[in-house]
Amino acid sequence: MKDNKISIDFDIEELLGLTEPKKNTLEYDLNFILENGIDKYLKQQQEQEDKRKEFVKLFKECFDELCYIMEKDEKRRVPISCFTCIRGMDLRDRYGKPKRK
Protein backbone atom coordinates (compact mmCIF):
# COMPACT_ATOMS: atom_id res chain seq x y z
CA MET A 1 0.00 0.00 0.00
CA LYS A 2 2.92 2.34 0.71
CA ASP A 3 4.21 1.89 -2.84
CA ASN A 4 0.96 3.16 -4.31
CA LYS A 5 0.99 6.16 -2.01
CA ILE A 6 4.56 7.04 -2.96
CA SER A 7 3.83 6.86 -6.69
CA ILE A 8 0.77 9.10 -6.21
CA ASP A 9 2.93 11.67 -4.38
CA PHE A 10 5.46 11.66 -7.21
CA ASP A 11 2.72 12.11 -9.79
CA ILE A 12 1.29 15.09 -7.90
CA GLU A 13 4.74 16.68 -7.66
CA GLU A 14 5.23 16.19 -11.38
CA LEU A 15 1.81 17.65 -12.19
CA LEU A 16 2.55 20.73 -10.09
CA GLY A 17 5.93 21.16 -11.78
CA LEU A 18 7.90 20.71 -8.57
CA THR A 19 10.34 18.16 -10.02
CA GLU A 20 13.33 18.92 -12.20
CA PRO A 21 12.75 18.14 -15.89
CA LYS A 22 14.46 15.01 -17.15
CA LYS A 23 17.46 15.35 -19.40
CA ASN A 24 16.89 15.08 -23.18
CA THR A 25 13.37 16.51 -22.99
CA LEU A 26 12.10 19.66 -24.61
CA GLU A 27 11.42 21.29 -21.24
CA TYR A 28 14.99 20.60 -20.07
CA ASP A 29 16.46 21.98 -23.29
CA LEU A 30 14.33 25.14 -23.16
CA ASN A 31 15.24 25.77 -19.51
CA PHE A 32 18.94 25.24 -20.31
CA ILE A 33 18.76 27.70 -23.21
CA LEU A 34 16.98 30.30 -21.06
CA GLU A 35 19.51 29.97 -18.23
CA ASN A 36 22.76 29.62 -20.21
CA GLY A 37 22.08 30.96 -23.69
CA ILE A 38 21.84 29.34 -27.11
CA ASP A 39 25.62 29.42 -27.70
CA LYS A 40 26.39 27.21 -24.70
CA TYR A 41 23.52 24.86 -25.67
CA LEU A 42 24.82 24.49 -29.23
CA LYS A 43 28.36 23.94 -27.91
CA GLN A 44 27.08 21.21 -25.57
CA GLN A 45 25.16 19.55 -28.42
CA GLN A 46 28.26 19.65 -30.67
CA GLU A 47 30.41 18.10 -27.93
CA GLN A 48 27.87 15.29 -27.50
CA GLU A 49 27.81 14.66 -31.26
CA ASP A 50 31.64 14.59 -31.36
CA LYS A 51 31.71 12.02 -28.53
CA ARG A 52 29.18 9.88 -30.37
CA LYS A 53 31.19 10.00 -33.61
CA GLU A 54 34.40 9.10 -31.75
CA PHE A 55 32.68 6.14 -30.09
CA VAL A 56 31.36 4.85 -33.43
CA LYS A 57 34.81 5.24 -34.99
CA LEU A 58 36.47 3.30 -32.16
CA PHE A 59 33.77 0.64 -32.28
CA LYS A 60 34.32 0.11 -36.01
CA GLU A 61 38.08 -0.15 -35.47
CA CYS A 62 37.73 -2.72 -32.68
CA PHE A 63 34.72 -4.68 -33.98
CA ASP A 64 36.65 -7.83 -34.92
CA GLU A 65 38.39 -7.91 -31.54
CA LEU A 66 35.08 -7.42 -29.73
CA CYS A 67 33.49 -10.28 -31.67
CA TYR A 68 36.41 -12.54 -30.81
CA ILE A 69 36.12 -11.67 -27.12
CA MET A 70 32.35 -12.26 -27.15
CA GLU A 71 32.73 -15.61 -28.90
CA LYS A 72 35.17 -16.77 -26.21
CA ASP A 73 32.90 -15.62 -23.36
CA GLU A 74 32.25 -18.58 -21.05
CA LYS A 75 28.75 -17.43 -20.13
CA ARG A 76 27.69 -16.87 -23.79
CA ARG A 77 25.93 -13.61 -22.93
CA VAL A 78 26.05 -12.26 -26.50
CA PRO A 79 25.15 -14.55 -29.42
CA ILE A 80 27.68 -14.09 -32.21
CA SER A 81 27.20 -17.10 -34.48
CA CYS A 82 23.65 -18.15 -33.68
CA PHE A 83 21.71 -20.68 -35.77
CA THR A 84 19.03 -18.24 -36.93
CA CYS A 85 21.62 -15.73 -38.15
CA ILE A 86 23.56 -18.36 -40.07
CA ARG A 87 20.41 -19.85 -41.64
CA GLY A 88 19.02 -16.44 -42.61
CA MET A 89 15.83 -16.54 -40.55
CA ASP A 90 13.54 -13.51 -40.44
CA LEU A 91 12.50 -13.03 -36.79
CA ARG A 92 10.45 -9.85 -37.18
CA ASP A 93 6.97 -11.38 -37.46
CA ARG A 94 7.41 -14.57 -35.46
CA TYR A 95 10.24 -16.74 -34.31
CA GLY A 96 11.85 -18.99 -36.89
CA LYS A 97 10.05 -17.96 -40.09
CA PRO A 98 12.47 -18.61 -42.99
CA LYS A 99 13.20 -15.80 -45.44
CA ARG A 100 11.73 -16.28 -48.89
CA LYS A 101 14.10 -15.95 -51.82
Secondary structure as the mmCIF struct_conf table of DSSP 4:
data_model
#
loop_
_struct_conf.conf_type_id
_struct_conf.id
_struct_conf.beg_label_comp_id
_struct_conf.beg_label_asym_id
_struct_conf.beg_label_seq_id
_struct_conf.end_label_comp_id
_struct_conf.end_label_asym_id
_struct_conf.end_label_seq_id
HELX_RH_AL_P HELX_RH_AL_P1 LYS A 2 LEU A 16
TURN_TY1_P TURN_TY1_P1 GLY A 17 GLY A 17
BEND BEND1 THR A 19 THR A 19
HELX_LH_PP_P HELX_LH_PP_P1 GLU A 20 LYS A 22
TURN_TY1_P TURN_TY1_P2 LYS A 23 ASN A 24
BEND BEND2 THR A 25 THR A 25
HELX_RH_AL_P HELX_RH_AL_P2 LEU A 26 ASN A 36
HELX_RH_AL_P HELX_RH_AL_P3 ILE A 38 GLU A 71
TURN_TY1_P TURN_TY1_P3 LYS A 72 LYS A 72
TURN_TY1_P TURN_TY1_P4 GLU A 74 LYS A 75
BEND BEND3 VAL A 78 VAL A 78
BEND BEND4 ILE A 80 SER A 81
HELX_RH_AL_P HELX_RH_AL_P4 PHE A 83 ARG A 87
TURN_TY1_P TURN_TY1_P5 GLY A 88 GLY A 88
STRN STRN1 MET A 89 ASP A 90
BEND BEND5 ARG A 92 ARG A 94
TURN_TY1_P TURN_TY1_P6 TYR A 95 GLY A 96
STRN STRN2 LYS A 97 PRO A 98
HELX_LH_PP_P HELX_LH_PP_P2 LYS A 99 ARG A 100
#
